[in-house]
Amino acid sequence: MEAQLPVQKYYSPEEFQTFKEFGKKLGFIYVAAAPLVRSSFNAIEFSNKFIR
């Protein structure tokens, strides 16, 4: 038995751009959408700009 599920789809850079634009339209101030980006991507740097 495999420990991981097989990849169903690889998203293109254009699709990631669409995701980013969608997040902005939803009202998110910062959206990190790209291959290999994790949920905490640049979180410290971004939050420091708005906390000060």
VEXLUMVEX-457919 format. One record per atom (N, C-alpha, C, O): residue number from 1; z, y, x; atom name. Coordinates in pm, 1 decimal. Layout:
N
NUM | Z | Y | X | CA .
...
This chain:
52
1 | 0.0 | -117.5 | 83.4 | N .
1 | 0.0 | 0.0 | 0.0 | CA .
1 | 0.0 | 125.0 | 88.7 | C .
1 | 73.2 | 131.8 | 187.4 | O .
2 | -83.3 | 224.2 | 52.2 | N .
2 | -89.4 | 348.3 | 129.1 | CA .
2 | 25.8 | 440.2 | 90.7 | C .
2 | 69.5 | 442.1 | -24.3 | O .
3 | 74.5 | 516.1 | 188.1 | N .
3 | 186.2 | 607.3 | 164.4 | CA .
3 | 141.4 | 739.2 | 102.1 | C .
3 | 223.1 | 812.5 | 46.5 | O .
4 | 11.9 | 769.5 | 111.2 | N .
4 | -37.9 | 896.2 | 58.7 | CA .
4 | -152.2 | 872.5 | -38.4 | C .
4 | -222.1 | 771.4 | -31.1 | O .
5 | -170.0 | 966.6 | -128.6 | N .
5 | -282.2 | 958.7 | -221.7 | CA .
5 | -410.1 | 1004.2 | -152.1 | C .
5 | -404.0 | 1087.2 | -61.4 | O .
6 | -524.5 | 952.3 | -192.1 | N .
6 | -649.7 | 997.1 | -130.7 | CA .
6 | -683.8 | 1139.8 | -175.9 | C .
6 | -647.9 | 1181.4 | -286.0 | O .
7 | -752.3 | 1212.3 | -90.8 | N .
7 | -795.7 | 1348.4 | -123.0 | CA .
7 | -901.6 | 1341.5 | -232.0 | C .
7 | -998.4 | 1266.3 | -220.6 | O .
8 | -883.3 | 1419.4 | -336.8 | N .
8 | -978.5 | 1421.8 | -448.0 | CA .
8 | -1086.7 | 1526.8 | -427.1 | C .
8 | -1200.2 | 1508.5 | -471.3 | O .
9 | -1052.5 | 1637.3 | -359.7 | N .
9 | -1147.5 | 1746.2 | -340.6 | CA .
9 | -1101.1 | 1834.3 | -225.7 | C .
9 | -981.4 | 1857.1 | -208.2 | O .
10 | -1195.9 | 1883.6 | -147.8 | N .
10 | -1170.1 | 1985.1 | -47.0 | CA .
10 | -1225.1 | 2116.0 | -101.3 | C .
10 | -1342.2 | 2124.2 | -138.2 | O .
11 | -1140.1 | 2218.7 | -106.2 | N .
11 | -1181.9 | 2347.6 | -160.5 | CA .
11 | -1250.6 | 2432.0 | -53.7 | C .
11 | -1212.3 | 2429.3 | 63.3 | O .
12 | -1351.3 | 2506.0 | -94.9 | N .
12 | -1428.0 | 2591.8 | -3.7 | CA .
12 | -1355.4 | 2725.5 | 14.8 | C .
12 | -1268.8 | 2760.2 | -65.5 | O .
13 | -1390.0 | 2800.9 | 120.1 | N .
13 | -1331.9 | 2934.4 | 137.7 | CA .
13 | -1357.8 | 3025.3 | 17.1 | C .
13 | -1273.3 | 3107.9 | -17.3 | O .
14 | -1472.0 | 3010.7 | -45.9 | N .
14 | -1503.5 | 3091.2 | -164.1 | CA .
14 | -1408.6 | 3058.7 | -279.9 | C .
14 | -1367.1 | 3147.7 | -354.2 | O .
15 | -1375.2 | 2931.3 | -294.0 | N .
15 | -1281.8 | 2891.9 | -399.8 | CA .
15 | -1142.2 | 2947.1 | -372.4 | C .
15 | -1072.6 | 2989.3 | -464.8 | O .
16 | -1101.1 | 2946.7 | -245.4 | N .
16 | -971.6 | 3004.5 | -210.9 | CA .
16 | -970.0 | 3153.7 | -241.2 | C .
16 | -868.1 | 3206.3 | -285.9 | O .
17 | -1080.8 | 3222.1 | -217.7 | N .
17 | -1089.7 | 3364.6 | -249.5 | CA .
17 | -1074.1 | 3386.3 | -399.8 | C .
17 | -1009.5 | 3481.7 | -443.3 | O .
18 | -1133.3 | 3297.8 | -477.9 | N .
18 | -1119.6 | 3305.2 | -623.7 | CA .
18 | -973.7 | 3287.3 | -664.2 | C .
18 | -924.7 | 3358.1 | -752.1 | O .
19 | -904.3 | 3193.3 | -600.9 | N .
19 | -762.0 | 3171.7 | -629.7 | CA .
19 | -680.8 | 3297.0 | -596.4 | C .
19 | -591.3 | 3336.2 | -671.3 | O .
20 | -713.7 | 3359.2 | -482.6 | N .
20 | -643.4 | 3480.2 | -440.3 | CA .
20 | -663.6 | 3592.3 | -542.3 | C .
20 | -567.5 | 3658.5 | -581.6 | O .
21 | -785.4 | 3613.1 | -584.3 | N .
21 | -815.5 | 3716.9 | -683.3 | CA .
21 | -743.9 | 3689.1 | -815.7 | C .
21 | -693.8 | 3781.2 | -880.1 | O .
22 | -739.3 | 3563.7 | -855.2 | N .
22 | -671.3 | 3525.5 | -978.7 | CA .
22 | -522.0 | 3557.7 | -969.9 | C .
22 | -463.7 | 3611.0 | -1064.3 | O .
23 | -461.2 | 3525.3 | -857.0 | N .
23 | -319.5 | 3556.1 | -837.4 | CA .
23 | -292.5 | 3705.3 | -845.2 | C .
23 | -192.7 | 3747.7 | -903.5 | O .
24 | -380.9 | 3785.1 | -786.6 | N .
24 | -366.6 | 3931.3 | -792.8 | CA .
24 | -377.5 | 3980.1 | -936.9 | C .
24 | -301.8 | 4067.8 | -978.5 | O .
25 | -470.9 | 3924.0 | -1013.0 | N .
25 | -487.1 | 3963.0 | -1153.5 | CA .
25 | -364.2 | 3926.4 | -1236.4 | C .
25 | -333.9 | 3992.4 | -1335.7 | O .
26 | -294.3 | 3822.2 | -1195.7 | N .
26 | -171.6 | 3782.6 | -1264.8 | CA .
26 | -55.0 | 3876.3 | -1232.9 | C .
26 | 49.4 | 3870.9 | -1298.1 | O .
27 | -73.3 | 3962.1 | -1132.3 | N .
27 | 30.6 | 4058.2 | -1098.0 | CA .
27 | 106.5 | 4030.4 | -970.0 | C .
27 | 200.6 | 4102.8 | -937.5 | O .
28 | 68.1 | 3927.4 | -896.8 | N .
28 | 134.1 | 3900.2 | -769.7 | CA .
28 | 92.6 | 4006.2 | -668.4 | C .
28 | -25.7 | 4037.9 | -656.5 | O .
29 | 189.4 | 4060.9 | -595.7 | N .
29 | 160.7 | 4164.4 | -496.4 | CA .
29 | 92.3 | 4104.2 | -374.8 | C .
29 | 1.8 | 4165.1 | -317.7 | O .
30 | 134.8 | 3985.6 | -335.3 | N .
30 | 80.4 | 3919.7 | -216.4 | CA .
30 | 40.5 | 3777.8 | -253.1 | C .
30 | 118.2 | 3704.4 | -314.2 | O .
31 | -79.8 | 3739.7 | -216.1 | N .
31 | -128.6 | 3603.8 | -240.0 | CA .
31 | -187.0 | 3550.8 | -109.6 | C .
31 | -279.2 | 3610.8 | -54.4 | O .
32 | -135.1 | 3440.4 | -60.4 | N .
32 | -189.3 | 3373.7 | 57.6 | CA .
32 | -263.7 | 3250.1 | 8.6 | C .
32 | -202.0 | 3151.5 | -31.8 | O .
33 | -395.2 | 3255.9 | 12.4 | N .
33 | -476.8 | 3144.5 | -35.9 | CA .
33 | -581.8 | 3111.5 | 68.4 | C .
33 | -678.9 | 3185.2 | 85.8 | O .
34 | -562.0 | 3001.6 | 136.9 | N .
34 | -654.4 | 2957.1 | 241.2 | CA .
34 | -620.2 | 2812.9 | 276.2 | C .
34 | -511.9 | 2764.6 | 243.2 | O .
35 | -712.4 | 2744.3 | 343.0 | N .
35 | -680.3 | 2608.0 | 386.2 | CA .
35 | -556.4 | 2607.8 | 477.5 | C .
35 | -540.8 | 2696.6 | 561.3 | O .
36 | -471.9 | 2511.5 | 461.3 | N .
36 | -352.1 | 2489.7 | 542.8 | CA .
36 | -242.4 | 2593.2 | 523.3 | C .
36 | -148.1 | 2596.3 | 602.4 | O .
37 | -250.7 | 2678.4 | 420.8 | N .
37 | -145.2 | 2775.4 | 391.7 | CA .
37 | -36.7 | 2704.9 | 312.2 | C .
37 | -65.1 | 2635.0 | 214.9 | O .
38 | 87.2 | 2723.6 | 354.0 | N .
38 | 199.3 | 2664.1 | 280.6 | CA .
38 | 270.5 | 2773.7 | 201.4 | C .
38 | 242.9 | 2892.1 | 221.1 | O .
39 | 359.8 | 2736.3 | 114.1 | N .
39 | 422.9 | 2832.1 | 22.9 | CA .
39 | 503.3 | 2939.5 | 95.3 | C .
39 | 519.2 | 3049.3 | 42.1 | O .
40 | 553.8 | 2911.5 | 213.6 | N .
40 | 633.1 | 3010.3 | 287.1 | CA .
40 | 549.5 | 3091.2 | 386.0 | C .
40 | 604.8 | 3164.4 | 468.1 | O .
41 | 417.8 | 3079.0 | 379.2 | N .
41 | 328.5 | 3144.8 | 473.8 | CA .
41 | 353.8 | 3295.3 | 476.7 | C .
41 | 337.8 | 3362.7 | 374.9 | O .
42 | 392.7 | 3347.8 | 591.0 | N .
42 | 419.7 | 3490.6 | 613.1 | CA .
42 | 526.4 | 3547.3 | 519.8 | C .
42 | 529.8 | 3668.5 | 498.4 | O .
43 | 611.3 | 3465.5 | 465.1 | N .
43 | 711.4 | 3512.4 | 368.6 | CA .
43 | 805.9 | 3615.3 | 429.6 | C .
43 | 834.8 | 3716.5 | 365.8 | O .
44 | 854.0 | 3592.6 | 549.4 | N .
44 | 948.4 | 3685.6 | 612.8 | CA .
44 | 882.7 | 3820.5 | 636.8 | C .
44 | 938.9 | 3924.3 | 601.7 | O .
45 | 763.4 | 3819.8 | 696.7 | N .
45 | 693.9 | 3944.4 | 726.7 | CA .
45 | 664.7 | 4023.1 | 599.3 | C .
45 | 683.4 | 4144.7 | 595.3 | O .
46 | 619.5 | 3954.4 | 496.9 | N .
46 | 586.2 | 4021.6 | 372.0 | CA .
46 | 710.5 | 4078.1 | 303.8 | C .
46 | 710.8 | 4193.1 | 259.9 | O .
47 | 815.1 | 3997.8 | 295.1 | N .
47 | 936.0 | 4043.5 | 225.7 | CA .
47 | 1001.2 | 4160.4 | 298.3 | C .
47 | 1057.5 | 4248.6 | 233.4 | O .
48 | 995.3 | 4163.5 | 430.7 | N .
48 | 1053.9 | 4274.2 | 506.4 | CA .
48 | 987.6 | 4407.2 | 471.8 | C .
48 | 1053.9 | 4510.8 | 476.0 | O .
49 | 860.5 | 4407.3 | 438.2 | N .
49 | 790.2 | 4530.7 | 402.5 | CA .
49 | 843.4 | 4589.1 | 272.6 | C .
49 | 843.3 | 4711.1 | 255.8 | O .
50 | 888.6 | 4505.1 | 180.7 | N .
50 | 929.2 | 4551.5 | 49.2 | CA .
50 | 1079.7 | 4564.8 | 32.1 | C .
50 | 1125.5 | 4627.0 | -63.7 | O .
51 | 1156.8 | 4507.8 | 122.7 | N .
51 | 1302.5 | 4516.3 | 112.3 | CA .
51 | 1352.6 | 4648.2 | 169.9 | C .
51 | 1452.9 | 4702.0 | 122.9 | O .
52 | 1285.6 | 4699.6 | 268.8 | N .
52 | 1331.0 | 4822.8 | 336.7 | CA .
52 | 1315.0 | 4943.8 | 252.8 | C .
52 | 1348.7 | 5053.9 | 296.3 | O .
